[in-house]
Amino acid sequence: MSWAGVIAAIDADLVTAGATLSPAISEIRQGEPDAVNTPIIGYWYVGDRESETGGNSLTKTNIEEGVLVRIYRPGSVRATSLDDSLEVWVRSAVRACKAALWGDVYLDGNSIGLSITDTVAAWENVANVLCRTATFTVWVDQAFVDDITV
């Protein structure tokens, strides 16, 4: 198990999910994009928390690491031009990404479990391009533990 393995597996799952959409998401990247002209999935480390799956003892505690996933699609908020197909596409992108991640719950052997948060959809201005976004966090439970010192 390794963090590099976790990131590689998440990246591969998101590439697979992005390819199933129309239009497809061909840019999957670590970090937020500087510009968005086509659909993009960005992901990055957001911190850790105590494991929700247990495994704690008197001297060890399991830790989960968080990876935020954000889907970007250029669009418009003008009421007269809001395209229902944009909303359908964003929802489909979320479903595809979550299905790919849940289908690889052990992240190629680099995780002992996953937890995926609810999705928050919003509008975001990225380099003067208004984008529809959908954001969720993947919590990765690894076999790493922190020692508890008394």
C-alpha positions as CSV (number, residue, x, y, z in Angstrom):
1,M,0.0,0.0,0.0
2,S,1.3,3.4,-0.9
3,W,-0.1,7.0,-1.3
4,A,1.4,7.0,-4.9
5,G,-0.6,3.9,-5.6
6,V,-3.8,5.5,-4.2
7,I,-3.3,8.6,-6.5
8,A,-2.5,6.4,-9.5
9,A,-5.7,4.3,-8.9
10,I,-7.9,7.3,-8.4
11,D,-6.5,8.9,-11.6
12,A,-7.1,5.8,-13.6
13,D,-10.7,5.5,-12.3
14,L,-11.4,9.1,-13.2
15,V,-9.9,8.7,-16.7
16,T,-12.2,5.6,-17.2
17,A,-15.2,7.6,-15.9
18,G,-14.5,10.6,-18.1
19,A,-14.2,8.5,-21.2
20,T,-17.8,7.3,-20.8
21,L,-19.4,10.8,-21.1
22,S,-20.4,12.8,-24.2
23,P,-18.6,15.1,-24.5
24,A,-15.9,13.1,-22.9
25,I,-13.6,14.5,-20.2
26,S,-10.1,14.0,-21.6
27,E,-8.2,16.1,-19.1
28,I,-7.8,14.6,-15.6
29,R,-5.3,16.5,-13.4
30,Q,-3.9,16.8,-9.9
31,G,-4.8,20.3,-8.7
32,E,-7.2,23.0,-9.8
33,P,-7.0,24.1,-13.5
34,D,-5.7,27.5,-14.5
35,A,-8.3,27.6,-17.3
36,V,-11.3,25.6,-18.4
37,N,-12.2,25.5,-22.0
38,T,-13.3,21.9,-22.1
39,P,-14.6,19.6,-19.4
40,I,-11.9,18.8,-16.8
41,I,-11.7,16.7,-13.6
42,G,-9.3,18.0,-11.0
43,Y,-8.4,16.2,-7.7
44,W,-6.1,17.0,-4.8
45,Y,-5.3,16.1,-1.2
46,V,-7.5,17.8,1.4
47,G,-6.3,16.4,4.7
48,D,-6.9,13.5,7.0
49,R,-9.3,12.3,9.7
50,E,-9.6,9.4,12.1
51,S,-10.8,6.3,10.4
52,E,-14.5,5.8,10.5
53,T,-14.1,2.0,9.8
54,G,-12.4,1.4,13.2
55,G,-9.3,-0.5,13.8
56,N,-8.1,1.6,16.7
57,S,-6.4,0.1,19.7
58,L,-4.9,1.5,22.9
59,T,-1.7,2.3,21.0
60,K,-2.6,2.8,17.4
61,T,-5.2,4.7,15.4
62,N,-6.2,4.3,11.7
63,I,-6.1,7.5,9.6
64,E,-8.1,8.2,6.5
65,E,-6.7,10.6,3.8
66,G,-9.0,12.8,1.8
67,V,-8.9,13.5,-2.0
68,L,-11.3,16.2,-3.2
69,V,-12.6,15.6,-6.7
70,R,-14.0,18.5,-8.7
71,I,-15.7,18.2,-12.1
72,Y,-15.6,21.4,-14.3
73,R,-17.8,22.1,-17.4
74,P,-17.9,25.5,-19.1
75,G,-21.5,26.8,-19.2
76,S,-23.8,29.8,-18.7
77,V,-26.1,30.9,-15.8
78,R,-28.3,33.2,-17.9
79,A,-31.8,31.9,-17.2
80,T,-32.8,32.2,-20.9
81,S,-29.8,30.1,-22.0
82,L,-29.5,27.6,-19.2
83,D,-29.3,24.3,-21.0
84,D,-31.0,21.3,-19.3
85,S,-28.5,19.0,-21.0
86,L,-25.7,20.7,-19.0
87,E,-27.4,19.6,-15.8
88,V,-27.9,16.1,-17.1
89,W,-24.2,16.0,-18.1
90,V,-23.0,17.1,-14.7
91,R,-25.2,14.6,-12.9
92,S,-24.0,11.8,-15.3
93,A,-20.3,12.8,-14.7
94,V,-20.8,12.5,-11.0
95,R,-22.5,9.1,-11.3
96,A,-19.7,7.9,-13.7
97,C,-16.9,9.0,-11.3
98,K,-18.5,7.6,-8.2
99,A,-19.3,4.3,-9.9
100,A,-15.7,3.9,-11.1
101,L,-14.4,4.7,-7.6
102,W,-16.8,2.4,-5.8
103,G,-16.0,-0.3,-8.4
104,D,-12.3,-0.1,-7.3
105,V,-13.0,0.3,-3.6
106,Y,-9.6,-1.1,-2.7
107,L,-7.8,1.1,-5.2
108,D,-5.7,-1.7,-6.7
109,G,-4.8,-2.9,-3.2
110,N,-3.8,0.5,-1.8
111,S,-6.9,0.9,0.4
112,I,-8.8,-1.1,3.0
113,G,-11.9,1.0,2.3
114,L,-13.4,4.1,0.9
115,S,-16.0,6.6,1.9
116,I,-17.4,9.2,-0.6
117,T,-19.1,12.3,0.5
118,D,-22.3,13.8,-0.9
119,T,-21.8,15.9,-4.0
120,V,-22.1,19.7,-4.0
121,A,-22.9,21.3,-7.4
122,A,-22.1,25.0,-7.9
123,W,-21.0,27.6,-10.4
124,E,-17.4,28.8,-10.4
125,N,-15.5,31.4,-12.4
126,V,-12.2,30.0,-13.6
127,A,-10.0,32.5,-15.5
128,N,-13.1,34.4,-16.6
129,V,-14.9,31.3,-17.8
130,L,-18.0,30.4,-15.9
131,C,-18.1,26.7,-15.1
132,R,-20.7,24.3,-13.7
133,T,-18.9,22.3,-11.0
134,A,-19.6,19.2,-8.9
135,T,-17.4,18.5,-5.9
136,F,-17.1,15.5,-3.6
137,T,-14.4,14.0,-1.3
138,V,-13.1,10.5,-1.4
139,W,-11.9,9.4,2.0
140,V,-9.3,6.6,1.6
141,D,-8.7,4.3,4.6
142,Q,-5.2,2.8,4.3
143,A,-3.5,0.3,6.5
144,F,-1.3,3.1,7.8
145,V,-1.7,3.8,11.5
146,D,-0.4,6.5,13.8
147,D,1.2,5.6,17.1
148,I,-0.6,7.0,20.2
149,T,2.0,8.1,22.7
150,V,1.0,8.4,26.4
